[in-house]
């Protein structure tokens, strides 16, 4: 687990970094702002969901981002990790066309997390 929305995986013996599609979590080392609030919690939530587990990777439209990371939806069993992080309030739904397969679902989960004041939304009015 690199941070709240990025993991390292090995595919056929080769290492890759994977950036979760459709979400954004607070940055652990933002060049302008340093560590953002809830970044440690988002990273830990991601760790609880995926660390040491075999994950399934689902591609949408794009293969990689500008940093060379694979862009994927990440599954552990029947759990879509991208969505679970939003549901728990550790990630914002973030639309980056053309990769929008689950965007309506992620937006609904974010609205639910906001209404329930989970995670990032705990201090929001």
N, C-alpha and C positions, 0 to 999 in steps of 0.2 A: 504494500500500500504506500503510494507516494504522497498522496494527500486525499482530500475528500472526494475528488472526481477523477483521479488518475491512479492506475495500478501498473505494476510490472508483471508480465506473464512470459511464459516460455512456450513456444509453439514449434513442434518438431525440432527441439533442441536449440532453438534460436530465441534470444530475448527480444521482447517488444515492450513499448510503453503503450498503454491503452487509455484514451481520454473518453469518458462517458459522454454519450450523445444526449442532448436535450436538457442538461442540467448544468448548474454552476454552483460551486460551493465557495465559501470564503477562502481567501488565499492565505497560505501559511507563510509566504515570504514575498509579499507584494513589494516591488522595487520603490514605489512612492509612499506606501503607507505602512510597510512592515507587516506584521502578523495581524490579520483582520479578526474581529470578534467572531467567535464560534468556529474558527478554522480548526482548532485542536479537537473540538467536539465532533465536527464533520469528519475529520480524519479518523478519529476513533470509531465512529459509527460505521464508516466504510470498512475499517479493519475487522470489526465484529462480524460484518456480513460476508467478507470475502477472504480474509487472511488464511492461508494454508489450505484453501479449498480449490477444487477443480471448478472452473467457471466456463460457462458457455458464452460465446461472443456472437452477437448478431449485427451484421452490417446493415446500414440503411442505404444511402446513395453514395456518400463520399467514402473513400478508402482511408485517407489520412488528413491531418490538419497541417497547418503551415510549419509546425515544429516536427513533423514526421511521425507523430503518434497515430496509432490506429484509432479510428473513430468507431465506437461500438456501443451497443446496448449489452449490458453484462448481466448474465443470469447465473444464479446459484439454485439448481433444481428448478422449481417453478416460480422462484422469486426474481422479479426484474429489479436488480439492485438500484438502477437509476431511479426508478419509481419509489422504491422503499426509502431512499434517502430523502426524497421530496416529501413523502408521506410522514416521515418522522420529524420533518422540519429542519433538516440539516442542509438542504439544497434548494435553490430557486429553480423553477422550470425556466429554461432559456431556449429560445427558438433560434436555430442557425440553419436556415434553408440551404440546401434542399433536404436536409436530414430531419424530417418532421413526422415520421411514422406514428410515434406515440405522444405527440405534442398536446393534443386535446386531453388525453388521459393525465399527463403530467400537470397540466394547468388545473384540472379538477382536484388532483391531490394537493397541489399548493394551496388552493382555496380552502380545502378542508383543514390543512395544517394551520393556515392563518386564522381560521374561525376558532380552532381549538387551542390556539396560542402555543403551539409546539415548537421547540427548538428556537430557530431564528426569530420566530414570531412571538416568543414568550413575553417580551417587553413592549410589544406593539399595542397601541390603543384600539 
